[in-house]
Amino acid sequence: MEVGQALMEVGQALAEVGQALVEFGQALAEVGQAIMEIGQALAEVGQALVEVGQALVEFGQALMEVRQALVEFGQALAEFGQALVEVGQALAEFGQALMEVGQALVTDKLRALLT
């Protein structure tokens, strides 16, 4: 019976080792699953960062278009301002001419009255 008893004890020990290996395997499987979930979360973060980057590129392009529109608007305003300067100068010259005509008329009337 000693051999039988020894085999039973070896069998019991092997069963305990087997149970411990099962529990260790289950723990490793859980760790592996957690690592896979972390990897998936990182992939989602990476995708979100790609989308943010694309949005920033589009925003930058929109800003460049706005800048160009502002440059063109500024140029148009400068040209309009220059045109107003020219109109103002012409009006000033016209006003000066009218004053000279008026002075000539007044002078001619005074001469006529004095003569």
KACOR-V789189 format. One record per helix or strand. SS is the DSSP state (~ for helix, > for strand). FROM is the first residue (numbers start at 1). LEN is the number of residues. Records with the same first field share a line. If there is no record, write none. Layout:
SS = FROM-LEN + FROM-LEN
This chain:
~ = 2-113
